[in-house]
Amino acid sequence: MQCDYAGEVCSFVVANYLLGRDDGFSNDDSFLELGIIDSTGILELISHLENTYAIEVTDDELNPDNLDSINKITAYLARKLPLPLNAQAALEGGALSLR
């Protein structure tokens, strides 16, 4: 199972904060610096992430390093979410190497 965290989060941002207009922002652009999402919007984004991915964003995870761009959210989700079962089995069996 391959998850497209970046695509899903980008679609959510475009639909909810850019009124459906993809204004050409990049996956590295800061939501806060560009005024795409304000502090209230961050709370809405967190709620979306928690509901969509069945995770809890803890207080110590509420920082720009985790939530201020598409790429930062993608990396955060990759760290936060467990590997799919088939990837876990491959790791345990030595068939998959993480570098």
C-alpha positions as semicolon CSV with decimal commas, in nm:
position;residue;x (nm);y (nm);z (nm)
1;M;0,000;0,000;0,000
2;Q;0,150;0,333;-0,104
3;C;0,013;0,649;0,058
4;D;0,027;0,982;-0,117
5;Y;0,042;1,206;0,189
6;A;0,164;1,507;-0,010
7;G;-0,116;1,483;-0,265
8;E;-0,385;1,437;-0,004
9;V;-0,263;1,722;0,216
10;C;-0,216;1,949;-0,085
11;S;-0,573;1,877;-0,200
12;F;-0,702;1,961;0,149
13;V;-0,505;2,288;0,160
14;V;-0,619;2,394;-0,188
15;A;-0,984;2,309;-0,117
16;N;-1,002;2,464;0,229
17;Y;-0,759;2,757;0,229
18;L;-0,713;2,856;-0,134
19;L;-1,082;2,824;-0,229
20;G;-1,003;2,555;-0,485
21;R;-0,739;2,763;-0,667
22;D;-0,394;2,610;-0,679
23;D;-0,192;2,930;-0,697
24;G;0,129;2,746;-0,778
25;F;0,275;2,721;-0,430
26;S;0,544;2,456;-0,391
27;N;0,554;2,171;-0,142
28;D;0,830;2,356;0,046
29;D;0,647;2,690;0,078
30;S;0,569;2,799;0,433
31;F;0,195;2,820;0,498
32;L;0,245;3,087;0,763
33;E;0,495;3,303;0,571
34;L;0,275;3,308;0,260
35;G;-0,042;3,366;0,462
36;I;-0,201;3,047;0,328
37;I;-0,297;2,925;0,675
38;D;-0,331;3,131;0,993
39;S;-0,328;3,007;1,352
40;T;-0,697;2,911;1,339
41;G;-0,639;2,729;1,012
42;I;-0,357;2,528;1,169
43;L;-0,607;2,395;1,425
44;E;-0,838;2,294;1,140
45;L;-0,547;2,128;0,958
46;I;-0,452;1,936;1,274
47;S;-0,810;1,817;1,314
48;H;-0,807;1,699;0,952
49;L;-0,478;1,510;1,000
50;E;-0,602;1,345;1,318
51;N;-0,931;1,237;1,161
52;T;-0,788;1,130;0,825
53;Y;-0,488;0,936;0,955
54;A;-0,621;0,826;1,297
55;I;-0,333;0,993;1,480
56;E;-0,300;1,231;1,771
57;V;-0,091;1,541;1,721
58;T;0,061;1,599;2,065
59;D;0,145;1,939;2,212
60;D;0,518;1,887;2,161
61;E;0,455;1,810;1,791
62;L;0,273;2,142;1,735
63;N;0,557;2,329;1,570
64;P;0,647;2,465;1,227
65;D;0,905;2,189;1,175
66;N;0,615;1,943;1,150
67;L;0,324;2,143;1,010
68;D;0,434;2,449;0,808
69;S;0,451;2,307;0,454
70;I;0,333;2,012;0,248
71;N;0,676;1,848;0,268
72;K;0,704;1,901;0,645
73;I;0,361;1,743;0,699
74;T;0,450;1,456;0,467
75;A;0,770;1,386;0,662
76;Y;0,582;1,416;0,991
77;L;0,316;1,166;0,877
78;A;0,583;0,925;0,753
79;R;0,746;0,933;1,098
80;K;0,418;0,919;1,287
81;L;0,236;0,644;1,101
82;P;0,333;0,279;1,121
83;L;0,459;0,101;0,814
84;P;0,197;-0,091;0,615
85;L;0,185;-0,458;0,714
86;N;0,350;-0,582;0,393
87;A;0,644;-0,342;0,442
88;Q;0,678;-0,448;0,807
89;A;0,691;-0,815;0,704
90;A;0,958;-0,740;0,444
91;L;1,166;-0,553;0,702
92;E;1,136;-0,833;0,956
93;G;1,228;-1,090;0,694
94;G;1,531;-0,891;0,584
95;A;1,393;-0,840;0,234
96;L;1,378;-0,462;0,267
97;S;1,658;-0,230;0,366
98;L;1,608;0,126;0,488
99;R;1,899;0,360;0,427
